[in-house]
Amino acid sequence: MDCCFAQVSSGDSLKHVVEAIANNNKYESMQVGFAGSLSDQFKNYQRLLRFATDKDLLLLIRHKNPAVRVYAFKALLRINRKLSSSTYHMIKADTTMIFTLNGCIGGQSTVAGLAYTLIAGSGLIE
């Protein structure tokens, strides 16, 4: 288990969400597959938004699993744009590869590449 859980404030629910994201171990768009079904990983992200505090997300950006790091950054970007902008430096050099699924198109990206796409899409950087 990752060291972050000793410090996470939101309890067991957050622990289970993080484990689910790590076990899935990929970054997925909201809808995936030929039928455009709602992604299980996106559902995990929605649960992360519900359970995690800013402090939790800052810890999870350093998690050992790359999918957890990306989703933690995405969640922080959504709930605290100012904090996510100031913590972008923590993830922008992360060259860990992660599998991606966007609709029915699979691929790979670095954690940094996904983080850049997320922050650029938010309008915080160009």
ZILINBEL-V70144 format. One record per residue. PHI is phi in whole degrees, 0 to 359 (NA if undefined). D_FIRST is the distance of its C-alpha to the first C-alpha in Angstrom with 2 decimals. Layout:
# ZILINBEL-V70144
phi:PHI d_first:D_FIRST
phi:PHI d_first:D_FIRST
This chain:
# ZILINBEL-V70144
phi:NA d_first:0.00
phi:287 d_first:3.76
phi:298 d_first:6.58
phi:300 d_first:8.46
phi:294 d_first:7.67
phi:294 d_first:9.58
phi:253 d_first:12.34
phi:293 d_first:12.54
phi:266 d_first:15.81
phi:267 d_first:16.24
phi:89 d_first:14.40
phi:297 d_first:13.00
phi:301 d_first:14.98
phi:295 d_first:13.30
phi:302 d_first:9.80
phi:293 d_first:11.54
phi:297 d_first:13.34
phi:297 d_first:10.57
phi:298 d_first:9.08
phi:295 d_first:12.79
phi:297 d_first:13.51
phi:295 d_first:10.89
phi:294 d_first:12.18
phi:290 d_first:15.67
phi:54 d_first:15.07
phi:206 d_first:18.53
phi:256 d_first:20.68
phi:236 d_first:23.38
phi:289 d_first:26.48
phi:300 d_first:27.32
phi:242 d_first:29.46
phi:226 d_first:28.98
phi:82 d_first:31.04
phi:300 d_first:34.78
phi:276 d_first:35.11
phi:69 d_first:33.07
phi:290 d_first:30.72
phi:297 d_first:28.24
phi:291 d_first:24.96
phi:298 d_first:21.97
phi:292 d_first:19.82
phi:294 d_first:22.39
phi:298 d_first:22.08
phi:298 d_first:18.34
phi:299 d_first:19.48
phi:298 d_first:22.08
phi:292 d_first:19.64
phi:300 d_first:17.60
phi:301 d_first:21.01
phi:287 d_first:21.68
phi:261 d_first:18.63
phi:270 d_first:17.57
phi:268 d_first:19.62
phi:305 d_first:20.70
phi:298 d_first:18.51
phi:301 d_first:15.36
phi:295 d_first:16.51
phi:299 d_first:17.26
phi:291 d_first:13.74
phi:288 d_first:12.49
phi:297 d_first:15.23
phi:258 d_first:13.31
phi:300 d_first:10.06
phi:290 d_first:9.43
phi:267 d_first:10.76
phi:295 d_first:14.53
phi:295 d_first:15.22
phi:297 d_first:13.03
phi:299 d_first:14.92
phi:294 d_first:18.19
phi:292 d_first:17.92
phi:295 d_first:16.90
phi:294 d_first:19.95
phi:300 d_first:22.08
phi:295 d_first:21.34
phi:297 d_first:22.12
phi:299 d_first:25.24
phi:283 d_first:26.33
phi:264 d_first:25.88
phi:208 d_first:26.68
phi:302 d_first:28.65
phi:297 d_first:29.68
phi:293 d_first:26.21
phi:295 d_first:25.00
phi:297 d_first:28.08
phi:283 d_first:27.46
phi:256 d_first:23.82
phi:305 d_first:24.79
phi:301 d_first:25.13
phi:290 d_first:21.37
phi:239 d_first:20.99
phi:289 d_first:24.52
phi:253 d_first:24.14
phi:281 d_first:20.96
phi:266 d_first:22.37
phi:298 d_first:19.40
phi:277 d_first:20.95
phi:221 d_first:19.89
phi:288 d_first:21.82
phi:235 d_first:23.87
phi:223 d_first:25.98
phi:244 d_first:28.80
phi:68 d_first:31.02
phi:249 d_first:31.79
phi:255 d_first:31.33
phi:268 d_first:28.33
phi:190 d_first:27.62
phi:221 d_first:25.32
phi:210 d_first:24.91
phi:274 d_first:23.11
phi:302 d_first:20.75
phi:299 d_first:23.60
phi:297 d_first:26.16
phi:294 d_first:24.57
phi:299 d_first:24.12
phi:297 d_first:27.76
phi:301 d_first:28.93
phi:294 d_first:27.30
phi:286 d_first:28.70
phi:293 d_first:32.05
phi:295 d_first:32.35
phi:277 d_first:31.92
phi:86 d_first:34.89
phi:285 d_first:33.23
phi:224 d_first:34.13
phi:247 d_first:36.66
